[in-house]
Amino acid sequence: MVSTDNETPPFFKRGLPPSARASLYLALSFAMLISDLRMHYLDGTRQALAVLAYPLQFAAATPAEYVHKASSYFSGLASLQRENSRLKARELAMASQVLFTEQLQRENSDLRNLLLMQQNLRVRSSAAEIVFTARDPFSRKVILNKGSQQNIEPGSPVVDQAGVIGQVTRVYPLHAEVTLLSDKDQAIPVVIERSGLRAVMFGTGNGLMELKFLAANAEIRPGDRILTSGLDGIFSPGLPVATVLKITRDSAESFARILCRPVGNVERSGAVLVLSRIGPRLQRPEEEDTSDPRRASAGRIRGTRSSAPAAAPTSAGSTAPESSSSGNTTQERR
C-alpha cells in the first residue's frame, strides 16, 4: 500500500512512549516542588483550593463522625449504667455494714453501762435478755430468756442500763414474765430526789407513769428525778425510775396530777439485770392473842369486835352465841 503526501508519519501518530511521558511528568513535578519550596508561589492557590474543598471534606467526614459519636454515646451510656449498678450495690453493702456497726456500737455501749450498773449495785443480780413481748395487747409485759432454772424468783426487780423497767411477775422453768412500769396495774414506791417527798408511782398503760398521792401544792417541778425509796423491801433505794414531765395543779382537787417519763428503756430494752430482793419476803402480821388475863377487859371488847365479822357469814344456827357475846359486851361496858 502506497502512502500519500497528506498522511502523518507513523512516528508522530504514536507520540512519546509511556516511559518517556512518565519521566517528563516526574521531572516537571520535581521542578514545581522545588520552585514552590524556594519561592512559595503556590501558597495562594493552595489556600484557595483548601477553602473550596472544605465543604466537601466536611460533608464526607460528617456521616463517619456521626456514627462514631453515636457509638461512643451508647457505649458510654451502657458503661455508666453498669458502673451505676455496681456503685448502688456497693452503697447498699456499705449501708448495711454501717447500720450493723452502729447497732453493735449501741449494744456495746448499753452492755458497758449495764455492767457498770451491776458493779455499782450492792445486791445480787443476773443478766438476762428480753426475747419477745407478751401477746396481751392490753398490758405491758415482756418475756425473759431465763427462769426458775437460773434462780429467777417472782417479784424480783428488773433494771436496764438507765434505770428500773419492771418487776418479775411470773416464773417458768426456762423463761420469766416481767410486768413493765408503764403497765396500768403496776405500782412502785418512790422518792423525789430534789425535795425528798415520798409517793407512789403507777403506770398509765401508754408508756408513761403517774405520780399519785401528792398534794396540789407539793414541792415538785418538771425535770425532777424520781428514785426508788426502798420502802417495799423489793427495790433497792436510789434506783432511777422516771423524770417529771408535766404537772397539773387544780385548787379544787386535793392531789396534783403528775405525769412522768421512765428513764429506762421500758418499751424497747434488750439486755437487762434481774436483781434479788433487798430483804426477805414480808409476812402478814398475826392477830393479837386475847388469852392474856392482864388484858381481859380490852381483849374481850377487841375479841368480840373481831369475832363479829367472822360469825356473820355462818348459818342461822350460830346466831345465839353471837347475841350472847354482844350481851357480855354490853354488860362489861356498864
Contacts in CASP RR format, 6 or more apart in sequence:
PFRMAT RR
TARGET T0000
AUTHOR 0000-0000-0000
METHOD contacts of the structure
MODEL  1
MVSTDNETPPFFKRGLPPSARASLYLALSFAMLISDLRMHYLDGTRQALA
VLAYPLQFAAATPAEYVHKASSYFSGLASLQRENSRLKARELAMASQVLF
TEQLQRENSDLRNLLLMQQNLRVRSSAAEIVFTARDPFSRKVILNKGSQQ
NIEPGSPVVDQAGVIGQVTRVYPLHAEVTLLSDKDQAIPVVIERSGLRAV
MFGTGNGLMELKFLAANAEIRPGDRILTSGLDGIFSPGLPVATVLKITRD
SAESFARILCRPVGNVERSGAVLVLSRIGPRLQRPEEEDTSDPRRASAGR
IRGTRSSAPAAAPTSAGSTAPESSSSGNTTQERR
16 24 0 8 1.000
32 42 0 8 1.000
35 41 0 8 1.000
36 42 0 8 1.000
107 271 0 8 1.000
110 160 0 8 1.000
110 161 0 8 1.000
110 270 0 8 1.000
110 271 0 8 1.000
111 161 0 8 1.000
111 271 0 8 1.000
113 161 0 8 1.000
113 162 0 8 1.000
114 127 0 8 1.000
114 160 0 8 1.000
114 161 0 8 1.000
114 271 0 8 1.000
114 272 0 8 1.000
114 273 0 8 1.000
116 161 0 8 1.000
117 159 0 8 1.000
117 161 0 8 1.000
117 163 0 8 1.000
117 273 0 8 1.000
118 125 0 8 1.000
118 127 0 8 1.000
118 273 0 8 1.000
121 236 0 8 1.000
121 273 0 8 1.000
121 275 0 8 1.000
122 236 0 8 1.000
123 236 0 8 1.000
123 275 0 8 1.000
123 276 0 8 1.000
123 277 0 8 1.000
123 278 0 8 1.000
124 275 0 8 1.000
124 276 0 8 1.000
125 273 0 8 1.000
125 274 0 8 1.000
125 275 0 8 1.000
125 276 0 8 1.000
126 146 0 8 1.000
126 150 0 8 1.000
126 151 0 8 1.000
126 152 0 8 1.000
126 273 0 8 1.000
126 274 0 8 1.000
127 271 0 8 1.000
127 272 0 8 1.000
127 273 0 8 1.000
127 274 0 8 1.000
128 144 0 8 1.000
128 145 0 8 1.000
128 146 0 8 1.000
128 150 0 8 1.000
128 152 0 8 1.000
128 158 0 8 1.000
128 176 0 8 1.000
128 271 0 8 1.000
128 272 0 8 1.000
128 273 0 8 1.000
128 274 0 8 1.000
129 144 0 8 1.000
129 145 0 8 1.000
129 270 0 8 1.000
129 271 0 8 1.000
129 272 0 8 1.000
130 142 0 8 1.000
130 143 0 8 1.000
130 144 0 8 1.000
130 145 0 8 1.000
130 178 0 8 1.000
130 269 0 8 1.000
130 270 0 8 1.000
130 271 0 8 1.000
130 272 0 8 1.000
131 143 0 8 1.000
131 144 0 8 1.000
131 145 0 8 1.000
131 175 0 8 1.000
132 142 0 8 1.000
132 143 0 8 1.000
133 141 0 8 1.000
133 142 0 8 1.000
133 143 0 8 1.000
134 141 0 8 1.000
134 142 0 8 1.000
134 143 0 8 1.000
134 177 0 8 1.000
139 179 0 8 1.000
139 183 0 8 1.000
139 184 0 8 1.000
139 185 0 8 1.000
140 179 0 8 1.000
140 180 0 8 1.000
140 182 0 8 1.000
140 183 0 8 1.000
140 184 0 8 1.000
140 186 0 8 1.000
140 205 0 8 1.000
140 207 0 8 1.000
140 266 0 8 1.000
140 267 0 8 1.000
141 169 0 8 1.000
141 177 0 8 1.000
141 178 0 8 1.000
141 179 0 8 1.000
141 180 0 8 1.000
141 183 0 8 1.000
142 177 0 8 1.000
142 178 0 8 1.000
142 180 0 8 1.000
142 269 0 8 1.000
143 175 0 8 1.000
143 176 0 8 1.000
143 177 0 8 1.000
143 178 0 8 1.000
144 152 0 8 1.000
144 158 0 8 1.000
144 168 0 8 1.000
144 175 0 8 1.000
144 176 0 8 1.000
144 177 0 8 1.000
144 178 0 8 1.000
144 272 0 8 1.000
144 274 0 8 1.000
145 174 0 8 1.000
145 175 0 8 1.000
146 152 0 8 1.000
146 174 0 8 1.000
146 175 0 8 1.000
146 176 0 8 1.000
146 274 0 8 1.000
147 171 0 8 1.000
147 172 0 8 1.000
147 173 0 8 1.000
147 174 0 8 1.000
147 175 0 8 1.000
147 176 0 8 1.000
148 171 0 8 1.000
148 172 0 8 1.000
148 173 0 8 1.000
148 176 0 8 1.000
149 173 0 8 1.000
149 174 0 8 1.000
152 168 0 8 1.000
152 171 0 8 1.000
152 176 0 8 1.000
152 274 0 8 1.000
153 168 0 8 1.000
153 171 0 8 1.000
153 276 0 8 1.000
153 277 0 8 1.000
154 168 0 8 1.000
154 169 0 8 1.000
154 170 0 8 1.000
154 171 0 8 1.000
155 167 0 8 1.000
155 168 0 8 1.000
155 169 0 8 1.000
155 234 0 8 1.000
155 277 0 8 1.000
156 167 0 8 1.000
156 168 0 8 1.000
156 234 0 8 1.000
156 274 0 8 1.000
156 275 0 8 1.000
156 276 0 8 1.000
156 277 0 8 1.000
157 164 0 8 1.000
157 166 0 8 1.000
157 167 0 8 1.000
157 168 0 8 1.000
157 234 0 8 1.000
157 235 0 8 1.000
157 236 0 8 1.000
157 239 0 8 1.000
157 274 0 8 1.000
157 275 0 8 1.000
158 164 0 8 1.000
158 165 0 8 1.000
158 166 0 8 1.000
158 167 0 8 1.000
158 168 0 8 1.000
158 178 0 8 1.000
158 272 0 8 1.000
158 273 0 8 1.000
158 274 0 8 1.000
158 275 0 8 1.000
159 165 0 8 1.000
159 166 0 8 1.000
159 239 0 8 1.000
159 272 0 8 1.000
159 273 0 8 1.000
159 275 0 8 1.000
160 264 0 8 1.000
160 265 0 8 1.000
160 269 0 8 1.000
160 270 0 8 1.000
160 271 0 8 1.000
160 272 0 8 1.000
160 273 0 8 1.000
161 271 0 8 1.000
162 240 0 8 1.000
162 263 0 8 1.000
162 264 0 8 1.000
162 265 0 8 1.000
163 239 0 8 1.000
163 240 0 8 1.000
163 241 0 8 1.000
163 263 0 8 1.000
163 264 0 8 1.000
164 181 0 8 1.000
164 188 0 8 1.000
164 228 0 8 1.000
164 235 0 8 1.000
164 239 0 8 1.000
164 240 0 8 1.000
164 241 0 8 1.000
164 262 0 8 1.000
164 264 0 8 1.000
165 178 0 8 1.000
165 180 0 8 1.000
165 181 0 8 1.000
165 262 0 8 1.000
165 264 0 8 1.000
165 265 0 8 1.000
165 266 0 8 1.000
165 269 0 8 1.000
165 272 0 8 1.000
166 178 0 8 1.000
166 179 0 8 1.000
166 180 0 8 1.000
166 181 0 8 1.000
166 186 0 8 1.000
166 266 0 8 1.000
167 178 0 8 1.000
167 179 0 8 1.000
167 186 0 8 1.000
167 188 0 8 1.000
167 234 0 8 1.000
168 176 0 8 1.000
168 177 0 8 1.000
168 178 0 8 1.000
168 274 0 8 1.000
169 177 0 8 1.000
169 178 0 8 1.000
169 179 0 8 1.000
170 176 0 8 1.000
170 177 0 8 1.000
171 177 0 8 1.000
176 274 0 8 1.000
178 272 0 8 1.000
179 185 0 8 1.000
179 186 0 8 1.000
180 186 0 8 1.000
180 266 0 8 1.000
180 267 0 8 1.000
181 188 0 8 1.000
181 201 0 8 1.000
181 203 0 8 1.000
181 209 0 8 1.000
181 241 0 8 1.000
181 242 0 8 1.000
181 262 0 8 1.000
181 266 0 8 1.000
182 203 0 8 1.000
182 204 0 8 1.000
182 205 0 8 1.000
182 206 0 8 1.000
182 207 0 8 1.000
182 208 0 8 1.000
182 209 0 8 1.000
182 262 0 8 1.000
182 266 0 8 1.000
182 267 0 8 1.000
183 203 0 8 1.000
183 205 0 8 1.000
184 202 0 8 1.000
184 203 0 8 1.000
184 204 0 8 1.000
184 205 0 8 1.000
185 203 0 8 1.000
186 202 0 8 1.000
186 203 0 8 1.000
187 200 0 8 1.000
187 201 0 8 1.000
187 202 0 8 1.000
187 203 0 8 1.000
188 200 0 8 1.000
188 201 0 8 1.000
188 228 0 8 1.000
188 232 0 8 1.000
188 235 0 8 1.000
188 241 0 8 1.000
189 198 0 8 1.000
189 199 0 8 1.000
189 200 0 8 1.000
189 201 0 8 1.000
189 228 0 8 1.000
189 229 0 8 1.000
189 230 0 8 1.000
189 231 0 8 1.000
189 232 0 8 1.000
189 235 0 8 1.000
190 198 0 8 1.000
190 199 0 8 1.000
190 200 0 8 1.000
190 201 0 8 1.000
190 211 0 8 1.000
190 226 0 8 1.000
190 227 0 8 1.000
190 228 0 8 1.000
190 229 0 8 1.000
190 241 0 8 1.000
190 242 0 8 1.000
191 197 0 8 1.000
191 198 0 8 1.000
191 199 0 8 1.000
191 226 0 8 1.000
191 227 0 8 1.000
191 228 0 8 1.000
191 229 0 8 1.000
191 237 0 8 1.000
191 238 0 8 1.000
192 198 0 8 1.000
192 199 0 8 1.000
192 220 0 8 1.000
192 224 0 8 1.000
192 225 0 8 1.000
192 226 0 8 1.000
193 224 0 8 1.000
193 225 0 8 1.000
193 226 0 8 1.000
193 227 0 8 1.000
194 224 0 8 1.000
194 225 0 8 1.000
195 218 0 8 1.000
195 219 0 8 1.000
195 220 0 8 1.000
195 224 0 8 1.000
197 214 0 8 1.000
197 218 0 8 1.000
197 219 0 8 1.000
197 220 0 8 1.000
198 229 0 8 1.000
198 231 0 8 1.000
199 211 0 8 1.000
199 212 0 8 1.000
199 213 0 8 1.000
199 214 0 8 1.000
200 211 0 8 1.000
200 212 0 8 1.000
200 213 0 8 1.000
201 209 0 8 1.000
201 210 0 8 1.000
201 211 0 8 1.000
201 212 0 8 1.000
201 226 0 8 1.000
201 241 0 8 1.000
201 242 0 8 1.000
201 260 0 8 1.000
202 209 0 8 1.000
202 210 0 8 1.000
202 212 0 8 1.000
203 209 0 8 1.000
203 210 0 8 1.000
204 210 0 8 1.000
204 259 0 8 1.000
207 262 0 8 1.000
207 266 0 8 1.000
207 267 0 8 1.000
208 245 0 8 1.000
208 259 0 8 1.000
208 260 0 8 1.000
208 261 0 8 1.000
208 262 0 8 1.000
209 241 0 8 1.000
209 242 0 8 1.000
209 259 0 8 1.000
209 260 0 8 1.000
209 261 0 8 1.000
209 262 0 8 1.000
210 257 0 8 1.000
210 258 0 8 1.000
210 259 0 8 1.000
210 260 0 8 1.000
211 220 0 8 1.000
211 226 0 8 1.000
211 244 0 8 1.000
211 258 0 8 1.000
211 259 0 8 1.000
211 260 0 8 1.000
212 255 0 8 1.000
212 258 0 8 1.000
213 255 0 8 1.000
214 220 0 8 1.000
214 255 0 8 1.000
214 256 0 8 1.000
214 258 0 8 1.000
215 254 0 8 1.000
215 255 0 8 1.000
215 256 0 8 1.000
216 249 0 8 1.000
216 250 0 8 1.000
216 251 0 8 1.000
216 253 0 8 1.000
216 254 0 8 1.000
216 255 0 8 1.000
216 256 0 8 1.000
217 249 0 8 1.000
217 256 0 8 1.000
218 256 0 8 1.000
220 244 0 8 1.000
220 247 0 8 1.000
220 256 0 8 1.000
220 258 0 8 1.000
221 244 0 8 1.000
221 247 0 8 1.000
222 244 0 8 1.000
222 245 0 8 1.000
222 246 0 8 1.000
222 247 0 8 1.000
223 243 0 8 1.000
223 244 0 8 1.000
223 245 0 8 1.000
224 243 0 8 1.000
224 244 0 8 1.000
225 240 0 8 1.000
225 242 0 8 1.000
225 243 0 8 1.000
225 263 0 8 1.000
226 240 0 8 1.000
226 241 0 8 1.000
226 242 0 8 1.000
226 243 0 8 1.000
226 244 0 8 1.000
226 260 0 8 1.000
227 237 0 8 1.000
227 238 0 8 1.000
227 239 0 8 1.000
227 240 0 8 1.000
227 241 0 8 1.000
228 235 0 8 1.000
228 236 0 8 1.000
228 237 0 8 1.000
228 238 0 8 1.000
228 239 0 8 1.000
228 241 0 8 1.000
229 237 0 8 1.000
229 238 0 8 1.000
230 236 0 8 1.000
230 237 0 8 1.000
230 238 0 8 1.000
230 278 0 8 1.000
233 277 0 8 1.000
233 278 0 8 1.000
233 279 0 8 1.000
233 282 0 8 1.000
234 277 0 8 1.000
234 278 0 8 1.000
235 275 0 8 1.000
235 278 0 8 1.000
236 275 0 8 1.000
236 278 0 8 1.000
237 278 0 8 1.000
240 263 0 8 1.000
240 264 0 8 1.000
241 260 0 8 1.000
241 262 0 8 1.000
241 263 0 8 1.000
242 260 0 8 1.000
242 261 0 8 1.000
242 262 0 8 1.000
242 263 0 8 1.000
243 260 0 8 1.000
243 261 0 8 1.000
243 263 0 8 1.000
244 258 0 8 1.000
244 259 0 8 1.000
244 260 0 8 1.000
245 259 0 8 1.000
245 260 0 8 1.000
245 261 0 8 1.000
246 258 0 8 1.000
246 259 0 8 1.000
247 256 0 8 1.000
247 257 0 8 1.000
247 258 0 8 1.000
247 259 0 8 1.000
248 256 0 8 1.000
248 257 0 8 1.000
248 258 0 8 1.000
249 256 0 8 1.000
250 256 0 8 1.000
250 257 0 8 1.000
287 306 0 8 1.000
288 302 0 8 1.000
290 299 0 8 1.000
290 300 0 8 1.000
290 302 0 8 1.000
290 303 0 8 1.000
292 299 0 8 1.000
297 332 0 8 1.000
300 328 0 8 1.000
300 329 0 8 1.000
300 332 0 8 1.000
301 329 0 8 1.000
301 332 0 8 1.000
304 325 0 8 1.000
304 326 0 8 1.000
304 328 0 8 1.000
304 329 0 8 1.000
307 325 0 8 1.000
308 322 0 8 1.000
308 325 0 8 1.000
308 326 0 8 1.000
311 318 0 8 1.000
311 321 0 8 1.000
311 322 0 8 1.000
END
